[in-house]
C-alpha cells in the first residue's frame, strides 16, 4: 500500500465505502461486477481499488482477529506477520504478571501486539520505520492509550519498562532468510533485549543456535498450528525456566517446561500420542513422555506410545487398531475390508505424500479412521488408529 492509497482509504468517503463494501461482499461475490458497479456510481478508480483490497484483507484477517478485523486496517505484509489476537493476549498477560506498566513495541507493524498491551491497560509506545505501516498502526490504536512514532525501532527515543520486538522478516513479498537482513537485525535486537526486560517474537522454526543462552525460550502452539518462538529476558523471563512450550486452545492454556530430552523407544502400546508442535520445537518430548508414562515409537520420532489413555492439551491421542506393513496394495485391501472411506493420514519419518497416498488407496466406504505412517522400532509401518 502506498501513501496515496492510504490517504484515499482514510478519507471520509473511503471509510464509509469500505464499511458498505464489507456488508455487501463476501467470498463468493463477483469482484469484477463490484468494481463496475462502484465505478458506475461515480467513485474514483483508485478509491475503488483501495477499498476492495482492504475489504479482502479484512476477510483474511478474521482468522487472526475474529470480528475485531472489521475495526482495523491492514497491509499485506502487516497481516502476514501480525500476531493472532489470542496469542497477543498471552504476551500482554505476561507483561502484566511481571508488573510491567509501560511497554515500547519496537517494530509494531499494524499494531496487533500493541492493541493487546493497551487493552490490558499498559502504556504503549509503538514504533515502525515504514510511514504507511505506522499510520495504519495509529488508526488501529486510536481508541487506546498509545503513542505511535514513525521512526527506526532502535533509534527512536522511548521511555518504557519493557520492550517488545517483532523484527520484520519480509521485504515486500520476499521472505528474508538471513537474520542480519531483518528489520531490525536479530543481533541488534538481542543486544538491546539483553539490557532491558524484553520479549522477542520469532518464527517457530528459528535456529536454536541463534538464541541467547541467558533467556527463556518459549514456543507457542495456537490450536493445531505452531505460530511463534519468543525469547523473554529480564523481568519477563521466569527464574529456573530455560525453555517452555505453551499450547493455547478454546478451553484455555496449557504449558510444559523443563530441560531438553528425548524418551527411550519402547514397544507400540494401545495408544499413540502426537505432541503439540510447541512441545516438539522446544525439545520437551521427554518431559511430556514422563507425564504420559509413555515411550517413543522409535529413535528420532516424535510420536509417543503407551497403554493408558491420558487426556492432555499438549498432545493429540489416537487409539491403535492394528499395525500394517507400509505396502500400498495391502493397505488398500485392508481399508476396503473395513469400509473406510474417510481417512486422515499423518506421517513422521517416512517419505510419503499423504494426498498422493490417499488417491492411490481409492478409498470407499462410510467408516472413518486415521492412518499414521511412521517408524516403529526402526522399521516403517502404517498404524491404523482412531481418535477417542
Protein Blocks (a to p, Z undefined) as FASTA:
>chain_A
ZZklmmmmmpmklmmmmmmmmmmpcfkbcfklmmmmmmmnopafklmmmmmmmmmmmmmm
mmmnmmmlmmpccdfklmmmpccfklmmmmmmmmmmnopabdcdehjanolmmmmmmmno
pacddddfblklmmmmmmmmmmpccddddddfklpccddfbdcddddfbehjaccfblkl
pccdfklmmmmmmmpccdddddfklcfklpcfkbcdddddehjacfbdcddehjllcghi
abdcddddfkbccdddddddddddddddfbdcdddfklmmnopmmmmmmmnopacfbehi
abdcdfbdcddfkbccdddfbdcdddfklmmmmmmmnopabdcdddehiacdfklmmmmn
opadjbdcddddddeehiacddddddZZ
